[in-house]
């Protein structure tokens, strides 16, 4: 609901995944990722921000392999909210 530390989808360790189930089929053109800015971080850094990430499209939640829509890099030195266009 906001950009304060702790109000997030946190992952344990250096890897994780998230599945978002939608009510209908869509054809995305871009994705956004947002992380707290360094100024709001208690430690003054945002090393916990996802760096390299991939986005896959699935026809259903039990599909074993999805369609790769893009591979991206979150820029820790950039804006907190970053947009990434679909590459495929």
C-alpha positions in Angstrom: 0.0 0.0 0.0 3.0 2.4 0.4 6.7 2.6 0.0 7.9 2.0 3.6 10.3 -0.7 4.6 8.6 -4.0 5.3 5.5 -3.4 3.2 6.6 -5.6 0.3 6.7 -9.1 -1.1 9.9 -10.2 0.5 11.9 -13.2 -0.6 14.1 -15.3 1.6 17.6 -15.8 0.0 18.9 -14.6 -3.3 16.2 -16.2 -5.5 12.4 -16.4 -5.6 9.4 -16.3 -7.8 6.0 -14.7 -7.8 2.9 -15.8 -9.7 0.1 -13.2 -10.3 -3.2 -14.8 -11.4 -5.4 -12.5 -13.4 -9.2 -12.9 -14.0 -8.7 -12.8 -17.8 -6.1 -13.3 -20.4 -4.0 -10.1 -21.2 -1.2 -9.2 -23.6 1.1 -7.0 -21.5 3.3 -4.3 -23.2 5.4 -3.5 -20.1 6.0 -4.3 -16.5 7.0 -2.0 -13.6 9.0 -2.8 -10.5 9.2 -0.5 -7.5 11.6 -0.6 -4.5 12.0 1.8 -1.7 14.5 4.6 -2.4 17.8 4.7 -0.6 16.5 7.7 1.4 13.8 5.6 3.0 16.0 2.6 3.7 17.0 2.2 7.4 20.6 1.2 6.2 20.9 3.8 3.5 21.2 1.2 0.8 18.9 -0.9 -1.3 21.0 -4.0 -1.8 17.9 -6.1 -1.2 16.3 -4.8 -4.4 15.9 -7.4 -7.1 18.6 -7.0 -9.7 18.3 -9.5 -12.5 14.8 -10.8 -13.1 12.8 -12.5 -15.8 9.1 -12.4 -16.6 7.2 -15.3 -18.1 3.7 -15.5 -19.3 1.6 -18.6 -18.4 -1.7 -19.8 -19.8 -2.6 -21.3 -16.5 -1.0 -21.5 -13.0 -0.1 -25.2 -13.3 1.8 -24.7 -16.6 5.4 -26.0 -16.1 7.1 -23.7 -18.6 5.9 -20.3 -19.6 6.7 -18.0 -22.5 9.7 -15.7 -21.7 8.5 -12.1 -22.1 11.8 -10.5 -21.1 14.9 -10.5 -18.9 15.6 -7.3 -17.1 17.9 -5.5 -14.7 16.6 -3.2 -11.9 19.0 -0.2 -11.7 19.6 0.5 -7.9 20.8 4.0 -8.9 17.7 4.8 -10.9 14.2 5.9 -10.0 12.4 3.7 -7.4 9.6 2.9 -9.9 11.1 1.5 -13.1 9.3 0.4 -16.3 10.5 -2.5 -18.5 8.9 -3.1 -22.0 8.0 -6.6 -23.1 10.8 -7.9 -25.2 8.9 -10.6 -27.1 
